[in-house]
Amino acid sequence: MGGLLASTLVYGLVNSVVLLLTSLGFSLTFGLSGVANFAHGGLYLLSGFLCWLLMHRVGLPFPLAAAATVLLVGLLGAAIYRTVLMSVRGIVLSEVISTFAVGVAIVEFFRWKGFTTYDFTLPALVDGSVDILGVTVDWQRLLIVALGLALTGLLWLFTHRTMVGLALRGMSQDEYTALSVGIESDWAATLSLGLGSALAAVAGIALLPLGIISINIGYDVLLIALAVTVLGGLESTTGLILGSLIVGFAMVITGNYVGPRWSEVVYLAAIVIVLAVKPSGLLGKSKELEDRV
């Protein structure tokens, strides 16, 4: 197999799972509460800096710092709903503006505090590399693939096979019926924001060791999550996986055959094209405009 083709296949799959893991928290929050959490990128960035601070300023070992970060960011996500979103719940534009403002505040706070150098990195969970189809892949990326697939499977089981997960799905599908059978909407939304934020932290801790913790990555992660979830369909787990595969392979193919600087254009183009052609996404269930009128 040709070297470039093998590299495209291997890194296309790896990149697809990276995008899946990056977008999982955003998709879960919307799927369970109907809230598009535009603070997702800020929470992702916060998880990297918080883990770094717990390691270097508090002195915690990396595993303990990582676990504490996931817990704290999850609690922060729940707190964002209780303090920011609860009063505007159901007003979609206000929800978007509020969460986006929180995300920008987090990102710009770290910029203001001077967290803009190349000193901020997280250690790899696993060192070393292995050859696959003649392509060298580091164990960190393979661990990310395993983690992304495992979390996707576990979350599907949680939302489809547990009482809590089914209650949350019921709330997102028909809030009034769910309320009539005793499911409390604010509790459901708080839990979904907390879980989605914790997943953003897991993604940050797993992915940020691949490079430095850059301020602008907070905005990039939000755009990637939007592209993948919009492409696949905001309510669909299968759509999320499909969207990750399409965008992931498209970015690698563009980078290999056109130029690395063009690969980031792919997810921006995906948002524009899908919203213009099929706003509900490939597997989304939201009705198109002509069906609603």
Rosetta blueprint (number, residue, H / E / L):
1 M L
2 G L
3 G H
4 L H
5 L H
6 A H
7 S H
8 T H
9 L H
10 V H
11 Y H
12 G H
13 L H
14 V H
15 N H
16 S H
17 V H
18 V H
19 L H
20 L H
21 L H
22 T H
23 S H
24 L H
25 G H
26 F H
27 S H
28 L H
29 T H
30 F H
31 G H
32 L H
33 S H
34 G L
35 V L
36 A L
37 N L
38 F L
39 A L
40 H H
41 G H
42 G H
43 L H
44 Y H
45 L H
46 L H
47 S H
48 G H
49 F H
50 L H
51 C H
52 W H
53 L H
54 L H
55 M H
56 H H
57 R L
58 V L
59 G L
60 L L
61 P L
62 F H
63 P H
64 L H
65 A H
66 A H
67 A H
68 A H
69 T H
70 V H
71 L H
72 L H
73 V H
74 G H
75 L H
76 L H
77 G H
78 A H
79 A H
80 I H
81 Y H
82 R H
83 T H
84 V H
85 L H
86 M H
87 S H
88 V H
89 R L
90 G L
91 I L
92 V H
93 L H
94 S H
95 E H
96 V H
97 I H
98 S H
99 T H
100 F H
101 A H
102 V H
103 G H
104 V H
105 A H
106 I H
107 V H
108 E H
109 F H
110 F H
111 R H
112 W H
113 K L
114 G L
115 F L
116 T L
117 T L
118 Y L
119 D L
120 F L
121 T L
122 L L
123 P L
124 A L
125 L L
126 V L
127 D L
128 G L
129 S E
130 V E
131 D E
132 I E
133 L L
134 G L
135 V E
136 T E
137 V E
138 D E
139 W H
140 Q H
141 R H
142 L H
143 L H
144 I H
145 V H
146 A H
147 L H
148 G H
149 L H
150 A H
151 L H
152 T H
153 G H
154 L H
155 L H
156 W H
157 L H
158 F H
159 T H
160 H H
161 R H
162 T L
163 M H
164 V H
165 G H
166 L H
167 A H
168 L H
169 R H
170 G H
171 M H
172 S H
173 Q H
174 D L
175 E H
176 Y H
177 T H
178 A H
179 L H
180 S H
181 V L
182 G L
183 I L
184 E L
185 S H
186 D H
187 W H
188 A H
189 A H
190 T H
191 L H
192 S H
193 L H
194 G H
195 L H
196 G H
197 S H
198 A H
199 L H
200 A H
201 A H
202 V H
203 A H
204 G H
205 I H
206 A H
207 L H
208 L H
209 P H
210 L H
211 G L
212 I L
213 I L
214 S L
215 I L
216 N L
217 I H
218 G H
219 Y H
220 D H
221 V H
222 L H
223 L H
224 I H
225 A H
226 L H
227 A H
228 V H
229 T H
230 V H
231 L H
232 G H
233 G L
234 L L
235 E L
236 S L
237 T H
238 T H
239 G H
240 L H
241 I H
242 L H
243 G H
244 S H
245 L H
246 I H
247 V H
248 G H
249 F H
250 A H
251 M H
252 V H
253 I H
254 T H
255 G H
256 N H
257 Y H
258 V L
259 G L
260 P H
261 R H
262 W H
263 S L
264 E L
265 V H
266 V H
267 Y H
268 L H
269 A H
270 A H
271 I H
272 V H
273 I H
274 V H
275 L H
276 A H
277 V H
278 K L
279 P L
280 S L
281 G L
282 L L
283 L L
284 G L
285 K L
286 S L
287 K L
288 E L
289 L H
290 E H
291 D H
292 R H
293 V L
